[in-house]
Amino acid sequence: MKKLFTAAIMLLIAVSFSAKKVTIQENKLVATFKGVTENDYYKFIDDQKVEHLFYDLDENVELGLEDDENIGKKFSITWSSKEIDEINNEGDETGVKLTVKTILTITKFK
């Protein structure tokens, strides 16, 4: 009986841990940097002329996109989506969540 109880507890623990898996989907893109928009988004255009706007860079990204020297250069980008709080004109959170793109890695494409 004790073995059955122990097995049931172990099964319950295993199921509870497996249900909490978090998946982060990373996306890849090769695109040309067009500059920073009025709203401070990083603007890229891919080979199919599709515009991609990125909200921010991961803290590990060392490449500075604020420099005009990178405009017109092609980059390989890994990115994911995240939710942020919308901020009003006074700088207060509105309670609305926005889904934005963040750059995880970026390298110059050859």
N, C-alpha and C positions, 0 to 999 in steps of 0.2 A: 504494500500500500504506500509506503514511504517513497519507493522508487517511482511509482505512478504520479504521486504528488510533485516530486522533484522534476519529472519529465514535463508535466503540465506547466509548471512555473517557467521552466527553460523555454518551452514553446511560446508561451505568452510574451516573454522578454524578447525573443527573436522576432516575433511578429510586430511588436511595438516599435522596434528599431528599424525594421525594413519599411515600415509605413512612413517614416520621416525623411526619406531620401529627397534631397533638393537637386533638381536638375537645372543647370544653367546652360542655355543653348548659345553657343558661340557661332557667329556668322563670319564668313570671309568675303572680302571684296577687294578688287583692284580698281582704283579710280584716281582721277586727276584733281588735285587740290585747287579750288577756285577762290579761296580766301575766307574771311570771317564775315558773317552777315550782320545786319543792324542789330539783331537780337542776340549776338555773340554765339551763333551756331557756326560750327566748322562745315563749310560747304564743299562737297566733292561731286564730280560728275563721272559716271562710269562710261565704258565704251559704247553702251546702248543709249547714251545721252540721258540716263536717268539720274535725277538729282538726289543726293543723300546728305541729310543734315544731321550732324552729331552735336549733342549737348555739351559733352565734356570729354576729357581724357582721363584714363586711369592714373592713379598716383605714381605708378611705376613707369609711365611713358616719359622718356627724356627728350623727345623731339619737340621743339617749340614751333607750333603752327601760327603763332602770332607774327612771325617774321615774313615779310613780303618775298624773301628769297625762295620760299617753298611754293609760291603760287605758280601754277602751270606744271608742276612736277607730279609724276605718277607714283602712287603709294600702294602697298599691300596692307590691308587693314583687317584686323580681327576685332569684332564688336559684339555687343550684346545689348539687350533692352533692360531698362530699369524704370521703376516708378519714383517720381519725385512729387513733392507738394507744390502746388501752384502758388505763386506769390503775387499779391496785388501791387498797385502803384505805391502804396505806403510801406511796402516791405513785409506785410503780414501774410501768413498762410491763409488760404481761402478754404481749406478743407477738401479741395478738389485734387485728385491724383492725376498726374500726367505721365504717359509712357514716353520715354525718350531713349535715344541711342547713345551709348558711351563707347569710346574707342579703348579697347583693351591693349592692343599692340599695333604699332605702325612702323613700317620700314619702307625705305625708298625702293621702288620697283625698277628693275633693270631690263 
